[in-house]
């Protein structure tokens, strides 16, 4: 039996059918005897949609209201964790979802680009020992004043690796729609290079 963290990107979480596919994949790992923590991204396009709403209200909101932008952006992952927990429960796999502040994932106060300072894995381990899949929002945490913070784009991958380290997972698997780790987003920058290895 291994303790594993799975991270699923927005494309994998992009529709009800895809969320159900993720649930079936996670359930297979549980049936094989593993303890599983899942860190999903928001549904594909959701974070952009949410931030777009804020920019419709105030085009300068990112400069003026970083705290509020984090409040808005964090909701996409909250929907994903809840939907995935429901999908797992529907197929008979016990699951529980948590936001970053519920774990808690402690960060500094740099809104929209926060850094993780610590993760308390006690609640996560208790649920795993009780036979539940634990689903944690990626991309977000809570600062010393209990404000919701986000880690910036790509923050769910960072969250998954940090959670894996905090709970001493045997493995962290990042499921994505690209074939490796790149110097930048290959869908945006055409000369992005795939790295052969990283430290």
N, C-alpha and C positions, 0 to 999 in steps of 0.2 A: 504494500500500500504506500502510495506517495502523496505528498501534499503538493498540489499544483495550483498555479494561478493561470487562468486563461484571460487573454485580453482580446476583445472583438471590436473591430472598427465600425465606423458608421455605415459602411456599405453592408456589412454582415447584419447590422441592426436596422436596415433600411425599410422594412415592411413587416407586417404581421407574420407572413409566411417565412421570412428570413429569421425573425426572432424565434419562431417555432423550430426552425432548423438548428439554430444555436442551442436551444433547449434540449433537443434530441441528442446533439453532440455531447453536451455537458452531462446529460443523463447516462450516456454510455460510459463515460469516465467514472461516474459514481457507481454504476453497476459493476464495473471492473474492480471496485474496492478502493478507489482513490477519494481523498478529501479535495474538494474543489472550491476555489474562490474565483469569481468572475468579475472582471473590470470592463464593462462595455462603454463604448462611446455613445454619444447622442445619435439618434437616427440620422442617416445621411442628409445633409443640407439643413438640419434643424437649427444648429447654432447660428449659421448665416442668416436664417430666417428670423430668428429671435433678435439678433443684433441689428438686422435691417429694420425691424419695427422701431427700435430705439432711435435709429438714425432718421427715420421718417418723422419722428416727433421732434428731434433736435439733431441736426446734422453735425453739431460739435459735441455730442454727448460723450464720445470716447475721451475727449480732452477734459471735459468738465465733470464727468460723473463716473469715474472708473469703478467706484464701489458699487454703483447701481448697475453698471454693465456686467459686473461679476454676478450680481444677484440674478440678472436676467439670463446670462449665458449658462449658469449652473443648472437651470431647470431642464435643459435637454437631456442631460445624463440622468436626472431624477426620474424622468418618464421612462427611459430605457431600463433602469434597474427594476422599477416596478413591473413593467411589462414582462421582462424576462423572468422575474420571480413568479408571476402568475402563469406564464407558459410552462415553467418547470412543475409547479404545483398541479397544473392541469394534466400532466402525464405521470403524476404520482411520485415526483421527486421533491422532497421537502426543501424549501428555499426561503431565504429571508434577504431583504434588500436594505441597504444603508446608504445614507449620504455621507460625504466626507466629514461633516461635523459630528455625525453620530458615532463614527468609529472611535475616536476622532483622528483625522489627518491634520496635524498642526502645521501651519505655514507662517511665514512672515506676513507683513501687511502690504506687500507690493501688489496692489490690485492689478489684475489682468496679466501678471507675470510673476506670481508668487512662487516661492521656493519652499519645498517641504522641509520642515525642521525635525519632525518626529511623527511616528505612527504608533498608536497604542493597539496592539494586536490581541488584547485580552478578550474582548467581546467576540471577535472573529473566531478565536480558538475555541471559545466556549460553544459557539454555534456549530462549528465543525465537529467537535467532540459529541455533540447531540445529534449528529447525522444530517445536518442541513448544508446545502450549498449556500455560500455567502456571496452576495452580489453587492459590490461597492461601486459607487459613482467614481469614475475617473475624473481627472481634469480639475478637481476642486478640493478645497480643504477649509480650514477655519483659522483665523488669525488670533493673536492674544486677546483681542477685544470681542471675540466671537462673531466677527464679520465673516461672511462667506467670501472666499477668495478663489480665483482660478489660476491655473498654472500657465496659461497661454496655449496657443495652438500646438497640438501634439501632446498635450498634457496627460491624456489618458494612458499613453504608452509609459510615460514617466511614472504615473501613479501605479500602474501594474507592477513595474519593476521595483518600486519603492515598497509596495505592499508585500511582494514576494520576499524582499530582504527582511522586512520587519517581522514577518511570521516564520522566517526561516524555511521557506518553501523549497522543495526539492527541484522544482522546475517552474519557469515562467514561459508560457507559450503565447506569442503575439500573432493572432490570425489577422491577416491583412490582404489587400488586393494588389500589393506590389511584391516583387520577388526577392526583396532583401532590404538592407538598410542603406539609404542614400544620403548624399551630402546635403540634399534639400529635396523638396517635393518634386518628383519627376513628372508629375502631371502639370506643374506650373513652370518649371525651369527645364528647358530641353537639354541642356548640357549637364544635368545632374549626374553624378557618378555613383555607381553602386560600390560600396566598400566591401573588400574581401574579408576583413576582420576588424573588430573594435575591441578596446580594452574595457 
